[in-house]
Amino acid sequence: MNFGTVVVSAGLCGLLSFILLAVSIGTEYWYIIDVDEGRNSSLEYSSSHSGLWRIYEGQNGSYHDISFYTDSSDHTEQEKHLLNLHRVIVVLLPLSLVLLVFGGIFGLVASLAQSCTLLTCIAAYFLICSLLTVSGVSIYISYSQQALAELQHTVDIESLSHVHMSFGWSLVMACLSFCLELLTGILLMLAARLIHRQCHHEPAAVLSMSQSSPQLLRLQ
């Protein structure tokens, strides 16, 4: 693979990772609760799907925003812990999204300059972005599991037997974004290696030509 192909591939992966993460953060299908209301109409909960900012309930599309700055003095320790986890999530993922924008700009500059040092730094930068993204996703999964465990302590198991809970496609898109961020960093690292190899190959070729020129002159 040549330098141009690797750099273009890295740029496309970085752009796609940004789009996927932006869509993931902006949509409300991170967690889906499907309630079989026909079989268990007495259950006080209804089908819903939630994102990082809102929870949509019922068939009429009603929603309520998730408040992160409510007074938690009357909450239990577990509820405070879950609220803090959610606050960390809504900081990490948007932060990773913003860092991807700067990474794209710096990556373009480094590619045009064909600087081995800059490309290596940007590759490490994207790897850090991928760590932020996967950390946010991992914390969200842990948060959801702990919230489910807390719900199971307050609702009897028989009622929950008609409730189906699953992660949605918004979470899947965030995971795909992480994979593409990781791939972008690897490709930029490969591009830096290609530039490094090219920089060491050209002086060797010039030196070889300079040494062979006097021999050719003597033969003539």
C-alpha positions, 0 to 999 in steps of 0.5 A, a space after each residue: 500500500 502506498 502513502 496516499 491510499 493509507 491516508 485516504 482510508 484513514 480519513 474516510 474511517 475517521 469521518 465515518 466514526 465521527 458521523 456514527 458517534 454523532 448519530 449515536 449521541 443524538 438518537 434515543 435508542 440506547 436502551 429499549 424496554 418492550 412491555 407485553 401489555 396484553 399479557 400483563 396490563 397491570 404493570 405500571 410500566 410501559 414500553 419505552 426507549 431511551 437515549 442519553 438525554 431523553 426517555 420516550 414512553 408509550 405509543 403516543 411518543 411522549 417523552 421526558 428529559 433526563 435531568 442531571 442537576 436534580 437535588 439528590 439529597 433524598 436519593 439512596 446511595 445506589 441512586 446517587 451512584 447511578 446518577 453519577 455514572 450517567 453524568 460521566 457518560 454524557 461527558 465522555 461521549 460528547 468529549 470524544 466527539 469534539 476531539 474527533 473534530 480536532 483530530 480530523 483537522 490535525 490529521 489533514 495537516 499532518 498528511 499534507 505535510 507528510 510529517 512522520 512525527 505529526 502522523 505518529 502523534 495524531 495516530 496516538 490522539 485517535 487511539 486516545 479518542 477511541 479509549 474515551 468512546 469505549 469507556 463511555 460505552 462500557 460505563 453505559 452498559 454497566 450503568 444499565 445493568 446496575 439500573 436493571 438490578 436495582 429495578 429487580 429489587 423493587 419489582 417482583 420477578 413475575 411482573 418482569 417476565 413480560 418485560 423484554 429489555 435490550 440495548 438498541 442500535 444507538 449503542 451499536 453505532 457507538 461501538 462501530 465508531 470506536 472500532 473505526 477510531 481504532 482503525 484510523 489510529 492504526 492506519 495513521 501509524 502505518 502512514 507514519 511508518 511509510 513516510 519514515 521508510 521513504 525518508 530513509 530509502 531516498 538518502 540511501 538511493 542518492 548515496 548509491 547513485 553518487 558512488 556509482 557515478 565515478 565508476 561509470 565515468 572511468 569506464 567511459 
